[in-house]
Amino acid sequence: QISTVGCNLSCPGCVSEVLVRSPDTLGQGLRYRDPASILAEALDEHCQGIIFCLNEPTVSLPSFLRVALMAKENGLFVGCSTNGYFSDHALNLLIPVLDMVNIGLKGNDPNSLKSCGIQDNTVVIANISRLIAAGVHVEVALMHTKGQEEDLISQALEITTISEKIPIQIMRCMAFGNLGQDSEPAIPESEKVCERIRSFAPHVYLFNSPGSAWLNSVCPVCGDIISKRELYGPMGCRPLTFRENGRCSCGYQLPISGTVQLTRYEEEGMNGGYRPTRALEFIQGIVSCLGVDDPVCASQLWRSFMAGEGIAKIHDRIQRVSSYYGIIEEVAEIVGRKERGEELITTLKDMTSRVENAVSGASRPRVLYTMGYPVFALNGGRFENHLVEIAGGDPVNKFIERTGKPGVTISREEFLSLNPDWICISGLFSLPKEACLEYCNTHSLIAPAGTNETVIEMPASWDFGSPRWALGLMLLAQRFHPNRCHWSIEEEADRFYRRFYGVSYDSVHPTRSFIKASSR
């Protein structure tokens, strides 16, 4: 997986915002890699191909082509993720080297297209048609933004006129960048859209929706599952089961390209997919609390953390409160805000100490930490479960031996054995409390958490990725032990937001971004 920085569009809510919004600044922190060294590493790692993703490949077209040509000469496949908004000349250069491509469409609504910077959307559709005609494997990704359902349906219909075999990936909108949470549909709402699309397109999938069955490949003839999948990080998934060669028991053949591998490679830490962008946002989130908005400081920061194994090591360092303080110290030193960093650390330590003192000696309720539906459980070693322990809870996720990114799908039997007193829903991939309880009832997930309706919806970025985790810690403790924790969450939040973001808590428009406290 390779990428650069920058994009030819400027879409609201871009998951790669940290890579594309300030390419001049971030670019100063990058390392140059020539095509030969990239190919050598791919061959040493026994890779079968090279994929360009995270940002738009055509902004670095000459560089991408040099890598792609060398990869093809050495028997590797080549693919990329793109918005498809490029000229015939660029397409003519890409077609000979591309084996597969994922094209992220921006809808047909004129206002949406204008906000991204697209003047003529027919260019993208024409490019898809030419790629299909040239034998390139094409998949498309469509964003489901709340209130834009009909626009989404119309574009999905347009894709099927090119080929019904094109997989359609529905990306449930997440409030990244300058998008507020009012743009996010709930998972059940996106599933209803998928149901409508499946009436005319046989291969539709739903992403950013942990626990949803709409990641599976379902036979359009008999309805059996051909491949079962689970969420694997933002915009991603991984297969759990796959029928031999993609053929259903009824005889239907899934229109796959290439060969099906019997084993898979698991990236460590925050490598692979969009996880590196989350790591960079994590660092930028600390910078925001330090009051830094200086391009020179930013380039120094990226150069430091992107050197060597800096990004990979962040994953381990952010799983415990004690090591989290060390990252703040390091970032503050780099950007010249040492005193401000000490102030932030002192505040976080004080909030943590208040919780520890309040819950000391209390009985610990069993807590299941989930993302999306209550059958997607976070890895036991993650920071969120560490917060549960500090808050006086007993995180039952530790009893799940499997791990994923950031968790795994559990069976009904596993859920029943965990028997949680509380369900805590992540502040990243969230789900309304009512939808969680309905899912438990519909799927017979019987536990005290459902019976007593003890479900916590964690506010965005209050449990991971931002120094706001201290507010999430205080919220957890107060919900678990209301007779011991007598603080006002609203007052604590207002004090924290005013001190480190310069805004009042009641003025913010919540965002899933780790960087900002408010979407506007």
Residue pairs with C-beta under 8 A, 6 or more apart in sequence:
1 50
1 51
1 52
1 53
1 54
1 272
1 273
2 33
2 38
2 50
2 51
2 52
2 67
3 19
3 52
3 53
3 54
3 55
4 27
4 30
4 55
4 59
4 60
4 63
5 19
5 20
5 23
5 26
5 27
5 30
5 55
6 19
6 20
6 23
6 27
6 55
6 56
6 59
6 60
7 14
7 16
7 20
7 55
7 56
7 59
7 83
8 56
8 58
8 59
8 83
8 85
8 86
8 117
9 56
9 83
9 85
9 106
9 116
9 117
9 118
10 20
10 21
10 116
10 117
11 106
11 115
11 116
11 117
12 115
12 116
12 177
12 178
12 179
13 143
13 173
13 174
13 175
13 176
13 177
13 178
13 179
13 183
14 20
14 21
14 176
14 177
15 174
15 176
15 234
15 235
15 274
15 277
16 54
16 55
16 274
16 277
17 176
17 177
17 277
17 281
17 513
17 515
18 26
18 277
18 280
18 281
18 284
18 515
19 26
19 54
19 55
19 277
19 280
20 55
20 56
22 295
22 298
23 59
24 295
25 295
25 298
25 299
25 302
26 298
26 299
26 302
28 299
28 302
28 303
29 298
29 299
29 300
29 301
29 302
29 303
29 304
29 305
29 306
30 302
30 306
31 306
31 307
35 63
35 66
35 67
35 70
36 70
38 50
38 67
39 50
39 67
39 70
39 71
39 74
39 76
42 50
42 71
42 76
43 74
47 76
48 76
48 77
49 71
49 76
49 77
49 78
49 79
49 99
50 67
50 68
50 71
50 76
50 77
50 78
50 79
51 78
51 79
51 80
51 81
52 64
52 67
52 68
52 79
52 80
52 81
53 80
53 81
53 102
54 81
54 274
54 276
54 277
56 82
56 83
57 64
57 80
57 81
57 82
58 64
58 82
58 86
58 90
61 90
61 93
64 80
65 93
65 94
65 97
68 78
68 97
68 98
69 97
71 77
71 78
71 97
72 78
72 97
77 99
77 100
77 258
78 97
78 98
78 99
79 98
79 99
79 100
79 101
79 102
79 137
80 94
80 98
80 101
80 102
81 101
81 102
81 103
81 104
82 101
82 102
82 103
82 104
83 103
83 104
83 105
83 106
83 124
84 103
84 104
84 105
84 123
84 124
84 127
84 128
85 118
85 123
85 124
86 94
86 123
86 127
91 127
91 130
91 131
95 130
95 131
95 134
95 136
98 131
98 136
99 136
99 137
99 257
99 258
100 136
100 137
100 138
100 139
100 257
100 258
101 131
101 136
101 137
101 138
101 139
102 138
102 139
102 140
102 141
102 169
103 124
103 127
103 128
103 138
103 139
103 140
103 141
104 140
104 141
104 143
104 171
105 124
105 140
105 141
105 142
105 143
105 155
105 159
106 112
106 113
106 116
106 118
106 121
106 124
106 143
107 113
107 142
107 143
107 145
107 148
107 151
107 152
107 155
108 121
108 151
108 154
108 155
108 158
109 148
109 151
112 145
112 148
112 151
113 119
113 121
118 124
125 158
125 162
128 138
128 140
128 159
128 162
128 166
129 162
131 138
132 138
132 162
132 163
132 166
137 257
137 258
138 163
138 166
139 166
139 167
139 168
139 169
140 159
140 166
140 167
140 168
140 169
141 169
141 170
141 171
141 207
141 235
142 152
142 155
142 156
142 168
142 169
142 170
142 171
143 152
143 171
143 173
144 152
144 170
144 171
144 172
144 173
144 185
144 190
144 193
145 152
145 173
145 183
145 185
146 173
146 182
146 183
146 184
146 185
146 189
149 193
152 170
152 193
153 193
153 196
153 197
156 168
156 197
156 200
156 201
156 204
157 200
159 166
159 168
159 201
160 166
160 200
160 201
164 201
164 202
165 203
165 255
166 201
166 203
167 203
167 204
167 205
168 197
168 201
168 203
168 204
168 205
169 204
169 205
169 206
169 207
170 190
170 193
170 194
170 197
170 204
170 205
170 206
170 207
170 214
171 207
171 208
171 235
172 184
172 185
172 187
172 190
172 206
172 207
172 208
172 209
173 179
173 183
173 184
173 185
173 208
174 184
174 208
174 234
174 429
174 512
175 181
175 183
175 184
175 460
175 510
175 511
175 512
175 513
175 519
176 511
176 512
176 513
177 511
177 513
177 519
178 511
178 519
178 520
179 511
179 519
180 509
180 510
180 511
180 519
180 520
181 460
181 509
181 510
181 511
181 512
181 519
182 509
185 193
186 431
186 432
186 435
187 206
187 209
187 211
187 212
187 372
187 373
187 431
187 435
188 435
190 206
190 209
190 212
190 214
191 206
191 209
191 212
191 214
194 204
194 205
194 206
194 214
197 204
198 204
202 220
203 217
203 220
203 255
204 214
205 214
205 215
205 217
205 237
206 212
206 214
206 215
207 215
207 231
207 235
207 236
207 237
208 231
208 234
208 235
208 429
209 215
209 231
209 372
209 373
209 429
210 230
210 231
210 370
210 371
210 372
210 373
210 376
210 407
210 409
210 429
211 231
211 370
211 371
211 372
211 373
211 374
211 375
211 376
211 409
212 372
212 373
215 229
215 230
215 231
215 237
216 225
216 226
216 227
216 228
216 229
217 225
217 226
217 227
217 229
217 246
217 254
218 224
218 225
218 226
219 225
219 226
219 248
219 250
219 252
219 254
220 252
221 248
221 250
221 251
221 252
222 248
222 249
222 250
222 252
224 248
224 249
224 250
225 241
226 242
226 243
226 246
226 247
226 248
226 252
226 254
227 239
227 241
227 242
227 243
227 246
227 254
228 239
228 240
228 241
229 237
229 238
229 239
229 240
230 237
230 238
230 240
230 376
230 404
230 408
230 409
231 237
231 371
231 372
231 376
231 404
231 407
231 409
231 429
232 238
232 273
232 404
232 405
233 272
233 273
233 274
233 275
233 405
233 406
234 273
234 274
234 275
234 277
234 278
235 273
235 274
236 273
236 274
236 405
238 264
238 404
239 264
240 409
242 260
243 249
244 260
245 253
245 260
246 253
246 254
246 256
246 260
247 253
247 254
248 254
267 273
267 275
267 405
268 312
268 315
269 275
269 311
269 312
269 313
269 314
269 315
269 316
270 276
270 278
270 279
270 311
270 312
270 314
270 315
271 311
271 312
272 405
273 405
275 405
276 311
278 465
278 514
279 305
279 311
279 314
279 315
280 302
280 305
280 311
281 465
281 513
281 514
281 515
282 314
282 318
282 465
282 466
282 514
283 301
283 305
283 314
283 327
283 331
284 514
284 515
285 461
285 465
285 466
285 467
285 514
285 515
286 327
286 328
286 331
286 332
286 344
286 467
287 297
287 298
287 301
287 331
287 335
288 500
288 501
288 515
288 516
288 517
289 340
289 344
289 467
289 500
289 501
290 331
290 332
290 335
290 337
290 340
290 341
290 344
291 337
291 340
291 500
291 502
292 298
292 335
292 337
294 335
297 334
297 335
297 336
300 334
300 335
301 331
301 334
301 335
304 310
304 330
304 334
305 311
305 314
314 327
316 323
317 323
317 324
317 326
317 327
318 324
318 327
318 383
318 464
319 381
319 382
319 383
319 386
320 383
320 386
321 348
321 352
321 386
321 390
324 348
324 383
325 345
325 348
325 349
328 341
328 344
328 345
328 348
328 467
329 341
329 345
331 341
332 338
332 340
332 341
332 342
332 344
333 341
344 467
344 500
347 470
347 496
347 499
347 500
348 467
348 470
351 470
351 471
351 473
351 474
351 492
352 390
352 470
352 473
354 474
354 487
355 390
355 391
355 392
355 473
355 474
355 477
355 485
356 390
358 392
358 477
358 481
358 484
358 485
359 391
359 392
359 477
359 480
359 481
359 484
359 485
362 392
362 480
362 481
362 484
364 392
364 393
364 394
364 480
365 393
365 394
365 421
365 422
365 480
366 393
366 394
366 396
366 418
366 419
366 420
366 421
366 422
366 448
367 388
367 393
367 394
367 395
367 396
367 420
367 421
367 422
367 423
367 424
367 480
368 374
368 377
368 395
368 396
368 397
368 415
368 418
368 420
368 422
368 423
368 424
368 449
369 377
369 378
369 382
369 384
369 385
369 388
369 395
369 397
369 424
369 426
370 376
370 377
370 378
370 407
370 423
370 424
370 425
370 426
370 431
370 436
371 378
371 406
371 407
371 425
371 426
371 428
371 429
371 430
372 425
372 426
372 429
372 430
372 431
373 431
373 436
373 439
374 415
374 423
374 436
374 439
374 440
374 445
375 409
375 410
375 411
375 412
375 415
375 439
375 443
375 445
376 407
376 408
376 409
376 410
376 429
377 397
377 400
377 407
377 408
377 409
377 410
377 418
378 384
378 385
378 397
378 406
378 407
378 426
379 385
379 397
379 400
379 403
379 404
379 406
379 407
379 408
380 395
380 397
380 398
380 399
380 400
380 403
381 398
381 403
382 397
382 406
382 407
382 464
383 463
383 464
383 469
384 424
384 426
384 463
384 464
385 395
385 397
385 398
387 463
387 469
387 472
387 473
387 476
388 394
388 395
388 424
388 476
389 395
390 473
390 477
391 473
391 476
391 477
391 480
392 477
392 480
392 481
392 484
393 422
393 476
393 480
396 418
396 419
396 420
397 407
399 417
399 418
400 408
400 410
400 414
400 418
402 408
410 418
412 443
412 444
412 445
415 445
415 447
416 445
416 446
416 447
418 447
419 447
419 448
420 447
420 448
420 449
421 447
421 448
421 449
421 452
421 454
422 449
422 454
422 455
422 456
422 479
422 480
423 436
423 449
423 450
423 454
423 455
423 456
424 455
424 456
424 458
424 463
424 476
425 431
425 433
425 436
425 455
425 456
425 457
425 458
426 458
426 463
426 464
427 458
427 459
427 460
427 461
427 462
427 463
427 464
427 472
427 512
428 460
428 461
428 464
428 465
428 512
430 457
430 458
430 460
431 457
432 457
433 453
433 455
433 457
436 455
437 450
437 453
437 455
439 445
440 446
440 447
440 449
440 450
441 450
448 454
449 455
454 479
456 475
456 476
456 479
458 472
458 475
459 468
459 471
459 472
459 475
459 510
460 510
460 511
460 512
461 468
461 511
461 512
461 513
461 514
462 468
462 469
462 471
462 472
462 475
463 469
463 472
465 514
466 514
467 500
468 496
468 517
470 496
471 489
471 492
471 493
471 496
474 485
474 487
474 489
474 492
475 489
477 484
477 485
478 485
478 487
478 489
490 505
490 506
493 505
494 504
494 505
494 506
496 505
497 503
497 504
497 505
497 508
497 517
498 504
498 505
501 508
501 517
501 518
503 517
503 518
507 518
508 517
508 518
509 518
509 519
509 520
510 518
510 519
511 517
511 518
511 519
513 519
